[in-house]
Amino acid sequence: MFSKLYRLLVASPPKLLVLGFALIILAGAQLLTLPISSAAGQSTRWIDALFTATSATCVTGLVVVDTGTYYSTFGQIVILVLIQVGGLGFMTMATLFAVFLKRRISLKERLVLQEALNQSSIEGIVRLVRKVLVYTLFIELAGAISFSLRFMFDMAPGRAIYYGVFHAVSFFNNAGFDIMGAFRSFTMYVGDPWMNVTAMLLIVLGGIGFVVLADLVDFRSKRRLSLHSKVVLSMSGMLILIGTIVIFTFEYTNGRTMGPLGFGEKLLSAMFQSVSPRTAGVNTLDIASLRQATQFILIVLMFIGASPGSTGGGIKTTTFAALIGAVNTMIRGKEDVVMFNYRLAKERVYKALTVTLFALALVMTATMILSTTEDHHFLMILFEVTSAFGTVGLTMGLTPHLTLVGKIIIILMMFIGRLGPLTLSYAIAPKPGRVLYRNAEGKIIIG
């Protein structure tokens, strides 16, 4: 019986990914229930520990209790480890240990890595994992040093270094966890260029994906970027620019957010709020005080999310780009979707459409369920669900007040959002049978 169950769970890379993330979450939740994990020395309720462990492993940042005041240093370190493992992926971490121990990486493990890093082939996958480690350590170290130096103006050096390391790891992995206390996030640094620029760089570098980072590092020698990198960088830049303009326009006169700030601080906060929905989850403005139009544009940005092979979630920038390309192709009466003088395969467009519709169905279903279980207005619920699916972590204040059913739904949305709807569907779907024939072509009227 156990052998059959084992074969069922690890028969394919998607199933192994789902099982691996689930086991890490359960182990983390068990540690967070221990009295040593809370600042008060009391056991944490299992559902709250499970929620926090899921949020950390799925690099989301939604919390039902304040991380900075509720959890002890031990509990915060557990959360930090879960963030790092969840951001890089447990198979990436396991491969790194295998490389250090000079153990051969099997074909099965390379296939799982291919699925985990969202690559099209296993060629060079172990080299990419090595680069992932180097880039991660370098960027997180640089971010930790920058944060620590600034925190030393506000607190003791030892505490400043701890805060610097925690937030550097959290932000690069697009987790959104903070230990500032009282659910404040980085609102006290709304006009601080040092903190804002450091945080935004960490978020963007973690969100564009390791493949793009490798491409950028090798640009000096190769003098060219891959199509994937061009699409990711152009789409990311466009979304950040549009988000900044929209948020700046809508919140400019809002007395509860940007109104009291100077022009430079307004522009900085607008850019920060545009970058953060790319699945980071940290904020310098009070999200609940934003105008509804601003909250809605944040929902759109959270739904799109980060880029493939990154620490973020959402439907991904390349998916959105493929959809825009398909619409543009149809409007112009062309046959092929062309990006940067390259024709996009139709299967890529079909996959983008499938991912988007699947994600919309998940968000709509979860929102309808929470609309019946939670006594809050619709936009707040939609915001919470989209934030969970996009593994963002921004909230309008609903998370601490979720019912038991609400917590379970949000846990599932964070889990699905981190793994990706297609990966989860491949994991639970039966093995497709052999197709012996194709049906005759038919026509329907569209539009």
N, C-alpha and C positions, 0 to 999 in steps of 0.2 A: 504493500500500500504506500509506504513512504517513498519507495523508489519510483513508483508511478507519479506521485505528487511532485517529486524532485524533477523528473523529466518534463512534466507539464509546465513547471515554473521556469525552467532554464532552457527550454527547447529553442528559444529564439532570443536575439539581443533585446528587443523591446520588453519581453517578459522579464529578463534578467534585470533590466534597468528599473522597471516598476518594483520588482521584489527588493532590489538593493536600496532604493530610496525609502521604501516602506520600512525596512528593517532599521535603517539609520534613524528615521523619525521615531520609531518605537523605542529604540535604545536611548535617544535623546530625551524623550518624554519621561522615561523611567528615571533618568538622572535628575531631571528638573522637579520631579515629585518629592525628592529627598529633602529633609529638613535643612541640610547644609546648603541647599541651592537658594533658599529664601533668606532675605535679610533679617526676618523676624525669627528664623530658626524653626518654622512650622512647615508641615507638609503642604504641598500645593495640590489642589484638586486635579484629578487625572485629566479631565477635559481641558482645563486651562493649560496644563503642562503639554498636552498633546497639541493644542492650538499653537503654542509658542514654538515647540519643536518643529512642527510642520512649517510655520512661517519662517523659521531660521533656515531649515534645510532647503526649502523652496525659495530662499532668498527673497522673501516678500516684505516683511517688516510690519505687518498688522499685528497688534498686540492687545490682549484683553486686560493685562496689568502693565504698569509702567516699568520698563526694563531697568531704568536707572535707580529706582527706589525700592522696588519689590524684591528683586533678585540680589543675592550676595555676590561677592567677587567670583566665587566658585560657579554660581549659576550663570553669571555673565560670560565666564570663560567657556562653559559648556555651549552657550548660545553662539559664541564666536567661532568655536570649532565646527559647529553644525553649519554656520554660514560659509566657512571656508570649504568644507567638504561638499556642501550643496552647490556652491558657486562653481567650483572646478569640476564637480561630478565625482561620484565615488569610484568609478572605474578609472578615471584619470589619476586619482590619488593611489589606487591600488597598483596601477601601472608604474607610477613613479617609485613606489617601494620595490616593485619587481626589478626595475632598472637598477636601482641602488644595490640590490642583492645579486645582480647579474644573472637573473633568471630569464629564460627565453619566453617571449610573449607569444602565446599560441594564436592560431588563426581565429578560434572562437573569441578570444579576448580582443583581437583586433577588430572583429566584426561588431562587438559591443561598443568599442571605442568609436568606431565609425558612426554608430547610431547615436552615441552620447554627444559627440562633437558635431553631429549633423553634417558629416562629410559624404561626398558622392562615391568615394572609393577608399580602400584601405592602404593605398600607396602612400608612404611617408607618414603614416599615422603616428608611429612611435616618435619620430623626429618632431612632429607637431606637439606631442605631449611634453617632450623635453622643453620646447620653446614656451609652452604654456607655463611651466614652472618658473622658468627664468623671467618671463615677462611679469608674471604675478608677483614674484618676490621683489623685483626691482620697482615696480609701480607702487606696490603697497608700502615698501620701505620709504620711498620718496614721499608718499602721501603722509605716512606716519611722522616723518621728520618735520614736514611742513606744519601739520596740525599741532604737533607737540610744541614747537617753537612758539606758535601763537597761543596755545593754551597756557604756557608758562607765565603769560602776563596776567592770567586770571586765577591760577591755582599753583600749588606746590609742584616742583619738577617731577617727582615720582608719579603723582596723580596725572600730571599733564602728559607724560609719556604713555601711561596706560590709556588715557582718553584718546591720544593720538593714534595709537595702534588699533584700538577698537574701531574707531570711526573710519580709519583708512581701509581696513579689511571689510567693514560693513558697506562702505560706499563703493569701493571697487567691484565688489561682488553684487552691487545693485540690491543690497538687502534692505537698506533703509532703517535698520535698528540704530537707536542712539541711547546714550546713557546720561543725557543732560538732565533728566528728571521732569516730573509733572507733565509728561506728554508734550513738552515744548519743542522738541526737535531742535532746529537751528534758528528759531525765530529771534533769539537774542543777537544773532550775527547777521541780521537782514541787510545791514549796510556795510559790512566788513568785506572789502575786496579780497583780502588774503584768504579768508575762510571760504568765501563763495567760489573764487577761482579754483582753489585746491579741490573743493568738493565736486565742482562741475567737471574738472579734468578727470578725476577718478571715475565719476559716473559715466562719462562719455567713453573713456578708454575701456571700461569694463563692459560697456553696452555695444560696442561696434563689432566685437568678436575677435577671437584669437587669430583666426585666419587673416583678417584684415590687419591686425597688429603685426603679424609676421610679414605681410606684404609691404607695410610701411617701413619696417626695419630694413628690409632687403631692397627698398626702392633705390638707394644710392648706387647699388651694384647692378641691379636689373634695369633701372630706368623705365620701368613700366609697372602698371597695376593691373591686376586681373579684373575681368568684368564684374565679378562679385564685389570686389573692393570698391570699384567705381560706383556701383549702384548703392552700396551701403553708405559710403561717405556722402554722396550727393543727396540721397534721400534723408539721411540723418541731419545734414546741414539744413535742408529745406524745411523739415519738420520743426527743428529748433528755431529757425528764423520766423516761420509763420506763427508758431506758438508764442514767441516773444512779442511779436507785433500785436497779436490778438489780446494777450493778457495785459500788455502795457496799455492798450486802448481802453479795454473794459474796466480796468482797476485804477486808472490814473486818478480819478476823482473819488474813489471809494474811501471814505474816512476811516473805515475799520481795517483797511489793509495798506494800500500804497499812498493814500491821501496825505498823511503827515510827513512822508519821506521827501527828500530832495530829488531833483531830476535824475542825478546819477544813481542814487539808491533805488529809485523806481525802475530804471532801466536794468540795473543789476538783479533786482528781485524778480522782474518779469522774465529775464533770461533764465534765472535759477529755476523758477516754477515751470518753465518750458522744458528744461533739461530733465528735471526730476521725474516727470511721468514716464520717461523712457525706462521705467521699472525700478527706479532708485528708491522713491518713497520718502525722501527727506524734504522738509519744507522750511522756508524762511518767512512765509506768510501764513496766517491762520486760514486753513482750507475752508472751514465752516463759514468764515466771514466773507469769502469771495462771492461775487455776483453769480447768479445762476448761469449766465452765458459763459463765464470763465470756467465754472465747474464742469459745464458740458464739454468745452474744448479740452479740458483735462481728461475727461472720460474717453474722448476720441484718441488722444495721444497715448493713454494707457492701454487702450485696446490694440493699437498698432505695436507699441512696445519697442523692444531693442532689436538686435540683428541676430541671425543664425550663428550658432557656435559661440555665443557670448554667455554672460552670467545672467542675462535678463530673460523676460518672458514676452507675452503678447503674440500676435499673429506674425510679427517680425516685419522689419522695414522692406525686405526683399519681396515678401508676399504682397505688401501694399503697392510696391513699385510695379510688380507684374500685373496687378489688377488695373492700375492706372494705364499701363502700357496697352493692355488688352482693350480697354475702353477707347483709348486714343486711336488704336488701330481700326476698331470698328467704325468710329466716327469718320475717319479719313477714307474708309472704303478699301483698306489694305487687307492683305491676308496674313502677314507675319508680324509678330511683335518684335520690334527692333529696339535695342538699347546699346548706345555707344557703338553703333555700326555692327552689332552682333545680333543674329536672329535667335530669339528665344524658343526653345522646343515647346511644342503644344502641351506636352505632359507637365511641364513646369507651370504653365498657366492653369491647367486643370487642377494641379495640386494646390496652387494658391487659392483658387476658387473653393476647393474642398475645405482647406484649413479655415478660410474666412467664414464660410457658412456653418461649419461645425462649431467654431468659436461663438458665432452669433447665437446659435441654438442653445449652447451651454449657458451663455450669459443671460439670455431671455428666460430660460427655464429656471435658473437659480434666482433670478430677480422676481419672477412670479411667485415662487415658493416663499421667499423671504417677505414678499409683500403681504402674505397672509399670516406669517409668524411674528413679524416685527412691527411694532406700533410706531412707525416713522414714515416720513414722506418719501415718495417714490424716487426722487432724484438722489436722495441720500443712500437709498438701498442700491440703486443702479450703480452709483459711484463705488460703493463698497464691493459689490460683486465684480465689477470690472477691474478694480484694484487688485482683488484676489486672483482673478484669472490672469491678469498681466503681471503677476508677482511684483506689484509696485509697492504697496504698503501705505499709500496716502489714504486718509480717511477724513470724513466730515464729522467724526465723533461717534459713529455708530458702534465700532468694534467692542468697546468695554461694556456695552449694553445689550449685546446679542443674547438671545435665548439659547437654550441647549441645541435646539434644531438649527438655529441660525449659525452657531459655531460649527456644527457638523457640516453644513452646506459650504461655509467659507473654507473649512479645512479641505474638503473635496475639490473646491475650485482652485485653491492654491496648489494642490498636488497635481491636478490635471494641467494647470497652467505651466508648472515647472517642467513636467515631462513632455508636454505638447499633446494636443488632442489626437494627432495621428499616431504617435508612438503608443499612446494608451489604447487606441482602437486596434492597432496591430497586435498588441499584447493579449487582448481579450477575444479577438475575432478568431474563428476557426480557420484552419489552414485551407486556402482556396483550392478547389479541385481543378482538374485540367479541363480547359474549354475546348470542346471538339468541333464547334462550328460558330459562325457569326450570323446574327439575325439579319434579315433584309433591311435595307436603309429606309427609314420613313421620314416624313416632314411634318413639322407643326408650325403654327404661326407664332412668332415671337414679337412682343412689343405692341 
